[in-house]
Amino acid sequence: MVGLLTFDSVKFIVVMNKWRTAFLKGADEPVMGISDNELEDINISTVIAPYYDKMHRYATVAHAHKMIPNSQFFEYDLTFRDSSKNITEAKSNTPRRADRHILV
């Protein structure tokens, strides 16, 4: 079984420090770790699916959808919506939905 304990500790620390540096560089961006310019430069088919995990807030996902040209928004589970939002208000402000159910 391969696990973290089998990694060379020095190499692990070097890799984690590289990840941390890259992460902190964009920590103040609305989509943490990536600038709006980088989001706007994405030119592949993109489906934005909020609530796929519980770490990314709705506002962050909606911002990514707004910035990525021609992205499709697929909201598949309203029960995970941020508790700070009223569900009726959120539904009326929901970006367009994807016309096919493909998660990339």
N, C-alpha and C positions, 0 to 999 in steps of 0.2 A: 504494500500500500504506500502510495506516494503522499506525503503531507508536508506541512510547513517545517516540521522538525527534520526532514531529510534535506532541506535546502542549506547551502553554504551560508552561514550567518552574515559574513561580510558582503557577499553578493546580494543577499536579501536586503540588507540595510542600504546598499547603493541603489538598488531598484526602487525601494520605497521612498528614498530621498528624491529621486528623479520624479516619481509620481507626485510627491508632495509639492515640489517646485512648480511643476506644470499646473497642478491643481490650484495652488495659491495665486499663480499669475492671473487667473481669471476668476478669483473668488468673489469679486465685487460685481460681476456681470449678472444680469437677470437670469440667464441660464448659466449656472456656475461652471467655470472652466472653459467657456467658449464665448467669443465676442459676437455682437450682433452682425458685424461684417462677415465673420466666419459662417454664421447661420445663413445669411443672405447669399453666400457663395455656394451653398449646397445645391447641386443641380441634378440630383437623382430623385426618383420617386420616393416620397417619404410619407409614411402614415404615422400620425401622432396619436398615441393611445394613452389618455390619462388613466390613472389608477392601475396601470399594469404592475406597478409596485407602490408601496406606501411611502417611499422616500421623496417623491417629486410632487410638490404642491400643484394644484390646479393652475394657479396664476403663472407658474413657471412653464408648464406644458402649453398653456394658451399663448404665452409669449413666443415660445419656439415655433408654434404653428403660424403665428403672425409674421415671423421673420423669415421662415423657410419658404421660398417661392413655390407655389403650386403644391404645397403639402396638403394632405387630406387629414381631417380630424375624425377620429373614430372613438366615440364615447360609448363604451360597451357596458358600463356598470355605474349607474348614478348613485348607488348606495355608498360608494367610497368617496363621494364628493367632500371637499373640505367642510368641516363643521361650521366654519365661520361664514359660509355662504348659505343663503336661503335657497332651497332647491328650486322653487318656482322662479326666482330671479335668475338663478344660474341657467336654467333651461332656456329662458328667453334670450340670454346673452351667449349661448353656446355657439362656437364657430361651426361652420358647415361640417356635415358628417361625411365620412368616406362612403363612396358608392359601392365599394366591395370590401369584404372583411379579410384583408390581408395585413398581417403585422410583419413589418420588415425589421 
